[in-house]
Amino acid sequence: MTRTNPQAAAAPENGADPLILERLKANIGKLSTATLKQLDVSLPWYRGLRPDERSALGMVAQKGIASFVNWYERPASPAWVLSDVFGTAPTELTRAISLQKALALIRVVVQVVEDRVPELAAGSVQGPLREAVLRYSREVAFAAADVYARAAETRGAWDTRLEALVVDAILRGESSDALRSRIAAVGWTSTAGVTVIVGSSPADPSPSFVNELRRVAGRLAEDTLVGIQGDRLILVLGGMSEKSGALGRLADLFGAGPVVYGPPAESLVDAGPSAQAAFAGLTAARAWPAAPRPVAADDLWPERVMSGDDSARKALVRSIYRPLLAASNGLAETLSAYLSLGHSLEATARELFVHANTVRYRLRRICDITGWDPMLPREAFVLQTALVVGRLSPVGKAVPERPATRS
């Protein structure tokens, strides 16, 4: 008389056939070997993986076989799927292997087990075992999707933090190897000029606000970085096309209040001064209620000087005051007289003992040299501020030279 193992004969609580369970446990090794062979045959991309990636995927497949046996014995405990099957796979695996390929691997594992159902179960119980395999495949497929979703969320959160670090470093004027490494990590590829735009963020932005901002900016520039610091919104754009129209379109996405863009920077590493100028302009913009939206930070030089921005003072001296002095021909004297005499050509001509046409010619020369027209009230205010700060500049203290470009 044949004696059976009491433990093997005792049916598990879930009603799984004890004989099939015993055969499954005895054939784990054979099923795993058959699965690895089938992967080589069925999945061409599997053969092209690096050894470490093949090993990681092979481990996932083997754990999938072993976990199926555990699940067959205790299907009421779904926690094994995530921890047992994918717990040994490295995080980098989700970067190298797409979800589609992971599901293809799971399909091979399930197919191998299903093909061997006749060897594991007699005819009367093959149906329930096949059903168990199908239910298992559903559970493990959902688990795979969960793994990739979590990885995508983690990667997205990391990318967002890295982008925030890059934006913060630009605002602080960093220029280091670490910043260059972070710039490469966020995927910035543009080699064209960089524009920094700052303003307030919307009061009640929708969950999709940042995605919408990126979508619009992606149509107008080669590369985009987005930073949100409290109620401030920062856009860093590389290779912007049709700048005037693009700036107006982007300004519509900011919250209420002024929107300021800094002077152009040659590269992302050099964008610190542009960002600082933009924020200085944002602080001073309320002093010019009629300012356009968006407004260039350089158009706010007078307000920035009055708010204590020393870079604006140096820019006025460098770009306006010193060129006027260097041009001679009485340009600085003519400008001073014209502004102080109420923008009157005749009064200025009498004051300087010259013809009115000479005054007109000198005013045009001032516009050619500085880029600011003294006959326009707002630009005359900029020129007058330049005269004031130039006269107050310490004698003999040089202002660093750089090309004067008006945004």
Secondary structure, 3 states (H helix, E strand, C coil): CCCCCHHHHCCCCCCCCHHHHHHHHHCHHHHHHHHHHHHHHHCHHHHCCCHHHHHHHHHHHHHHHHHHHHHHHCCCCCHHHHHHHHCCCCCCHHHHCCHHHHHHHHHHHHHHHHHCHHHHCCHHHHHHHHHHHHHHHHHHHHHHHHHHHHHHHHHHHHHHHHHHHHHHHHHCCCCCHHHHHHHHHCCCCCCCCEEEEEEECCCCCCCCHHHHHHHHHHHHCCEEEEEEECCEEEEEEECCCCHHHHHHHHHCCCCCCCCEECCCECCCCCCHHHHHHHHHHHHHHHHCCCCCCCEEHHHHHHHHHHCCCHHHHHHHHHHHHHHHHHHCCCHHHHHHHHHHCCCCHHHHHHHHCCCHHHHHHHHHHHHHHHCCCCCCHHHHHHHHHHHHHHHHCCCCCCCCCCCCCCC
